[in-house]
Amino acid sequence: MICIAWAPFADSEQLAMLAAVALVVVLYSGFRLAVAFGVAPWRTTPAGTFRVKRVRQQNRLLSRSWLELSSEGRTNWLPVYFDPALVGLTESDATCDATVVVNGRRLFPSGAARDSEPQGRLIDNPTRPDPDGPSHAAASTRLGRRLLLDAQFAVVAPFAGLFWIYVAGGGVPAFAGATVVAAATATWFAAIRGSDPS
């Protein structure tokens, strides 16, 4: 949408860059959605029944939800898109094939499964249900909280705008357009990778 909004003000070079950014966003979003819905199995979910618990990862500006899948002495970690049900999830059984179903709720993979622990600080969910879990889950789903987490990556947008001015010229309007498009793209990228606002 941002690329379309800036298109009437762009010259041919800027229009080509807007089209390239829009194409990358559409293709990568399609790929991520295909992986999440199990249409494109991309090293995501090992098949079987697992003992599962949620782990929240904090690594620099990145915050993601992971499912720790345990079966027969093996442990895999699978990143999943945030769902309010994850906030109160205690250790449970899950069935996995191209999708993950925990306590009757389908969770969507946001990346490749791995057999080594994710980097950064890992925070386990409580082992017993948290009485404040529903209120914490409701607070986590607010749009402002999502934007606060995802828009952190937009800090680089003015530098992208300056780089665009350096490479292609165009003055203040080109700087403004490149900065807004870069900020929107950075925010989208954080969200599509599966950020966790809890």
C-alpha positions in Angstrom: 0.0 0.0 0.0 2.8 2.4 0.8 4.5 1.7 -2.5 1.2 2.4 -4.3 0.7 5.6 -2.4 4.1 7.0 -3.4 3.9 5.9 -7.0 2.2 9.0 -8.4 5.0 11.2 -7.0 7.9 9.0 -8.3 10.0 9.4 -11.4 10.7 6.4 -13.6 13.8 5.3 -11.5 11.9 5.6 -8.2 8.9 3.9 -9.7 11.0 0.9 -10.7 12.4 0.7 -7.1 8.9 0.9 -5.7 7.8 -1.9 -8.0 10.8 -4.0 -7.0 10.1 -3.5 -3.3 6.4 -4.3 -3.8 7.3 -7.5 -5.7 9.7 -8.6 -3.0 7.1 -8.0 -0.3 4.3 -9.8 -2.1 6.5 -12.8 -3.0 8.0 -13.2 0.5 4.6 -12.8 2.1 3.2 -15.4 -0.1 6.1 -17.8 0.7 5.7 -17.2 4.5 1.9 -17.7 4.3 2.4 -20.9 2.3 4.8 -22.2 5.0 2.5 -21.2 7.8 -0.5 -22.9 6.3 1.4 -26.1 5.5 1.1 -25.7 1.7 4.9 -25.4 1.2 6.6 -27.7 3.7 9.9 -26.0 4.2 11.8 -27.7 7.0 9.1 -26.7 9.4 7.3 -29.3 11.4 8.5 -32.8 12.1 5.6 -35.2 11.9 4.3 -37.0 15.0 3.0 -36.5 18.5 5.2 -34.4 20.8 5.3 -33.1 24.3 5.3 -29.3 23.7 6.0 -26.2 25.7 6.3 -22.5 24.7 9.6 -20.6 24.9 9.9 -16.9 24.3 13.2 -15.8 22.7 14.8 -12.4 23.3 17.7 -11.8 21.1 18.7 -8.1 20.6 15.6 -6.4 19.2 14.0 -9.7 18.2 11.3 -11.4 20.2 9.8 -14.6 19.0 7.7 -17.5 20.2 9.1 -21.0 19.9 7.6 -24.4 20.6 10.0 -26.8 22.2 8.9 -30.2 20.8 10.1 -33.2 22.8 9.7 -36.9 21.8 11.8 -40.0 22.5 14.7 -38.0 24.0 15.0 -35.6 21.0 14.1 -32.0 21.2 13.3 -29.7 18.3 12.5 -26.0 18.3 9.9 -24.6 16.0 9.2 -20.8 15.7 5.5 -20.0 15.5 3.4 -16.8 14.9 2.1 -15.2 18.0 -1.3 -16.4 19.2 -2.8 -15.2 22.5 -3.2 -18.8 23.6 0.6 -19.1 23.8 0.7 -16.7 26.8 -1.0 -19.3 29.0 0.2 -22.4 27.4 1.6 -25.0 29.8 3.4 -28.2 28.8 0.9 -30.2 26.7 0.7 -32.8 23.9 0.7 -31.7 20.3 0.1 -33.4 17.0 2.3 -32.2 14.1 2.4 -32.9 10.4 2.5 -29.8 8.1 0.7 -27.9 10.9 0.8 -27.9 14.7 -2.3 -28.5 16.9 -2.0 -27.9 20.6 -5.0 -28.3 22.9 -7.3 -28.2 19.8 -5.8 -24.9 18.6 -3.8 -24.6 15.4 -0.6 -22.7 15.6 1.2 -21.5 12.5 5.0 -22.1 11.9 6.9 -18.9 11.2 10.1 -20.5 10.1 12.3 -23.6 9.9 12.4 -26.1 12.7 15.8 -26.6 14.3 17.4 -29.2 16.5 19.6 -26.7 18.4 18.5 -24.1 20.9 17.7 -20.7 19.5 20.2 -17.9 20.2 19.6 -15.3 22.8 17.7 -15.4 26.1 15.0 -18.0 26.3 12.1 -17.4 28.7 10.0 -20.5 29.6 6.3 -20.3 30.1 5.1 -21.1 33.7 4.5 -24.7 34.4 1.1 -24.0 35.9 -1.7 -21.8 34.4 -1.1 -18.1 35.3 -4.2 -16.5 36.8 -3.2 -13.2 35.0 -2.7 -15.0 31.7 -5.9 -13.9 30.0 -5.4 -10.2 30.8 -1.7 -10.4 29.8 -2.8 -12.1 26.5 -5.4 -9.4 25.8 -2.7 -6.7 26.5 -0.3 -8.4 24.1 -2.8 -8.3 21.2 -3.2 -4.6 21.1 -2.1 -2.9 17.9 0.0 -0.3 19.7 2.0 -3.0 21.4 2.6 -4.9 18.1 3.7 -1.7 16.4 6.0 -0.8 19.3 7.8 -4.1 18.9 7.8 -4.3 15.1 8.6 -0.7 14.3 11.9 -0.8 16.2 13.5 -1.9 13.0 12.3 1.3 11.2 15.2 3.1 12.9 17.3 2.3 9.8 14.8 4.0 7.4 16.4 7.5 7.4 19.7 5.9 6.5 18.0 4.1 3.6 16.6 7.4 2.5 20.0 9.1 2.7 21.5 6.2 0.7 18.8 6.6 -2.0 19.6 10.3 -2.2 23.3 9.6 -2.5 22.8 7.0 -5.2 19.9 8.4 -7.3 19.4 12.0 -6.2 16.0 13.5 -6.0 16.0 15.9 -3.1 13.7 16.1 -0.1 10.7 14.4 -1.7 12.8 11.4 -2.8 14.3 11.2 0.7 10.8 11.3 2.3 9.5 8.7 0.0 12.5 6.4 0.4 12.4 6.8 4.2 8.6 6.0 4.5 8.9 3.0 2.2 12.0 1.7 4.1 10.2 2.2 7.5 7.1 0.3 6.3 9.2 -2.5 4.8 11.3 -2.9 8.0 8.1 -3.0 10.1 6.5 -5.5 7.7 9.6 -7.7 7.8 9.6 -7.9 11.6 6.0 -8.8 11.6 6.1 -11.4 8.8 9.0 -13.2 10.5 6.8 -13.9 13.6 7.4 -11.3 16.3 6.1 -11.9 19.8 4.6 -8.8 21.6 3.9 -10.7 24.9 
